[in-house]
Amino acid sequence: MAAIMSVIIAVIVILGLRSGYYLVLRNGDTDEEITRFRVSEGDEFSITFIHSVNQYPLTDVYQIKDGKIYVIRTIYNNFGAGVQTEIEEGQTLEINENGEMVVSGFDMEMPYLSYIVGTWSDHTLTLNGEEISLRETCGRNCKVSFSCEHRYF
């Protein structure tokens, strides 16, 4: 009986360690899970890509809040067609140490976040200091949807 209880406790501990929030990437057309990453409350992640119209890098930064994804800032390397040109109420524009323009103050939930991975330039997911190629992970022209999901294992 003691051995069975030990196994049950071990399984509960292992499952408890694996449960929590995950950033889940799915194929936006089929809803098939591509991959997932463990995240915690307050974690930030970003997507960087070359903007198709203005042809400069753009980074969208998101944060996990209350188990949901919120956009919190965007980093531009150059103003131009197709990117935000006006600062709205509650937003700020600053120039960072790299000379990039940082627009912050969005704090807006993104219940439907998706990107189409470029064919001529990659989209890069940065999470916990690790850069992940979405082209390699998901494939060219893949519509990738992002969600924060709580998993019980």
C-alpha positions in Angstrom: 0.0 0.0 0.0 2.9 2.4 0.8 4.4 1.7 -2.6 1.1 2.5 -4.4 0.7 5.8 -2.4 4.3 6.8 -3.3 3.6 6.2 -7.0 0.4 8.2 -6.8 2.1 11.1 -4.9 5.0 11.1 -7.5 2.5 11.2 -10.4 0.6 14.1 -8.8 3.9 16.0 -8.2 5.1 15.5 -11.8 1.7 16.5 -13.2 1.5 19.5 -10.9 4.9 20.7 -12.1 3.8 20.4 -15.8 0.5 22.1 -15.3 0.3 25.9 -15.8 0.1 28.5 -18.6 1.5 27.8 -22.1 1.9 30.0 -25.1 0.4 27.8 -27.8 1.1 28.3 -31.5 -1.5 26.7 -33.8 -1.9 26.5 -37.5 -4.5 29.2 -38.1 -6.2 27.2 -40.9 -6.4 23.8 -39.3 -6.2 24.7 -35.6 -3.6 22.0 -35.2 -1.1 22.7 -32.4 2.4 23.4 -33.8 4.3 23.9 -30.5 3.9 25.3 -27.0 6.1 27.1 -24.5 5.7 27.4 -20.8 4.9 30.9 -19.6 4.2 32.6 -16.3 2.1 35.6 -15.3 4.0 38.8 -16.4 6.2 37.1 -19.0 6.8 39.0 -22.2 7.4 37.7 -25.7 7.8 39.4 -29.0 7.4 38.9 -32.7 9.9 40.6 -35.0 9.6 40.8 -38.8 10.4 43.0 -41.7 7.3 45.1 -42.5 6.1 44.2 -46.0 5.3 47.8 -46.9 7.9 50.0 -45.2 10.6 47.3 -45.4 12.1 47.9 -42.0 12.1 45.7 -38.9 9.1 46.0 -36.6 8.8 44.3 -33.2 5.5 43.7 -31.4 5.8 43.0 -27.7 3.2 41.1 -25.7 2.7 40.2 -22.1 0.9 37.4 -20.3 -1.7 38.9 -17.9 -4.4 37.0 -16.1 -3.8 34.1 -18.5 -4.4 36.3 -21.6 -2.2 37.9 -24.2 -1.9 41.7 -24.1 0.0 43.9 -26.6 2.1 46.4 -24.6 4.5 48.1 -27.0 5.7 48.2 -30.6 9.3 49.0 -31.7 9.8 50.6 -35.1 13.1 51.3 -36.9 11.5 53.7 -39.3 8.2 55.4 -39.9 6.5 54.8 -43.2 3.5 53.4 -45.0 1.6 50.7 -43.1 2.9 51.5 -39.6 1.4 53.7 -36.9 2.0 57.4 -37.5 0.0 58.9 -34.7 0.2 58.5 -30.9 -3.2 57.9 -29.4 -4.3 59.0 -25.9 -2.5 57.1 -23.2 0.4 56.1 -25.5 3.9 57.3 -25.5 6.7 57.5 -28.0 10.3 57.2 -26.9 13.6 56.6 -28.6 15.5 53.7 -27.1 19.3 53.3 -26.7 19.4 51.7 -30.2 17.7 54.7 -31.9 14.5 52.8 -32.4 11.1 54.3 -31.8 9.1 52.6 -29.0 5.4 53.2 -28.8 4.0 52.0 -25.5 0.8 52.3 -23.5 -1.4 50.0 -25.5 -2.2 47.5 -22.7 -4.8 45.9 -25.0 -6.0 42.3 -24.8 -5.4 40.3 -28.0 -8.0 37.5 -28.0 -7.2 36.7 -31.7 -3.5 37.1 -32.3 -2.1 35.7 -35.6 0.7 36.3 -38.1 1.3 35.0 -41.6 4.9 33.8 -41.6 6.8 35.6 -44.4 8.1 33.9 -47.5 11.0 36.3 -48.1 11.7 37.3 -44.5 11.3 35.4 -41.3 9.2 36.1 -38.3 11.1 35.6 -35.0 9.5 34.8 -31.7 11.6 35.9 -28.8 10.6 34.3 -25.5 12.8 34.1 -22.3 15.8 35.4 -24.3 15.5 32.6 -26.9 14.9 33.5 -30.5 12.7 31.1 -32.4 12.3 31.1 -36.2 8.7 30.8 -37.1 9.6 29.9 -40.6 11.5 26.9 -39.4 8.9 26.1 -36.7 5.7 26.6 -38.7 6.7 26.9 -42.3 6.5 29.6 -45.0 3.1 31.3 -45.5 1.7 29.5 -42.5 -1.0 31.5 -40.7 0.1 31.1 -37.0 -2.4 31.8 -34.2 -1.1 32.5 -30.7 -3.0 31.8 -27.5 -2.3 31.5 -23.8 -3.8 28.3 -22.5 -3.9 26.7 -19.0 -3.0 23.0 -19.2 -3.7 20.4 -16.5 -1.6 17.3 -17.0 
